[in-house]
């Protein structure tokens, strides 16, 4: 599970990292490591939220997720949780399956979405075979998750399936209205 930068508590981290370095057992090397960690945390916290990609088209989803999934030998089912401006707030791996299938249940998908202030989600998974054509199971799972999203008022915008150098959008195919 990936944790969004917005959930870091600056006060707690700052207090821990700015503790006196005269603490027993903290020498020059450890102090330098703590200083470097403090600087990294400061830079992460100060990052502009606009650094998150904005998802407008299925190609945006493919561009973001392909480097993560394209070389996997098993099916990975992930979700992208989006703000109302369609920025990725967080991503999460819901399931890792076998060479040709993965099990996904609405409970796991939407439990994850309730942890974040997201206004919509996009489903993403890879087909290690390289062919992004949706299976009957892909279509069934998509319909089930779209239905569940409507009940929870967390719309499923698309389900993008990644293959080798190609992708398939379930919305563009008409499976998501």
C-alpha positions, 0 to 999 in steps of 0.5 A, a space after each residue: 500500500 502506498 501512503 500519500 504525502 499529505 498524510 505525513 505529520 510534519 510536527 511529529 517528524 520534525 520533533 523526532 528529527 530535531 531531537 538533540 543529537 547529544 543523545 547517547 549513542 548518536 555519533 557524527 555518522 548517525 547525526 548526519 543520517 538524521 539530518 539527511 532524513 530530515 531534509 528529505 522529509 522536508 522536501 517531500 512535505 513541501 512538494 506541490 500537490 500539482 506534482 501528482 499526475 492528472 488523469 484525463 484519458 486512458 493513455 494517461 493511466 497507461 503512461 503512469 502504470 505501464 512502468 510499474 506493471 509491464 514486466 510483471 509475470 503475474 496479474 496485478 490489480 491496482 487502483 488509482 484514487 483521484 481527487 475531484 481535479 482528477 489528480 492521483 491522490 494514491 495508488 494501491 495494489 489490491 490483488 496479485 494473482 497468477 499468470 492469467 487471473 487475479 481475484 478481486 472483491 469489491 470489499 477490498 477495493 472500496 475498503 482501500 478507497 475509504 482511507 483517502 479523500 478520493 472522489 473517484 477511482 480508476 481500476 488498472 490491471 496487467 495481462 502478462 500475456 501481452 494481450 489487453 483484450 478483456 476476459 469475461 471475468 474482467 468484464 464481470 468484475 468491472 460491472 460488479 465494481 462499477 455497481 458497488 461504486 455507485 452505491 458508495 458514491 465513489 464512481 469507477 471512471 475506467 478500468 484500464 488493462 495493460 498489455 505489451 505496448 498496448 492497453 484497453 479501456 473498458 470505458 471506451 469499449 462501452 462496459 462503463 457508462 
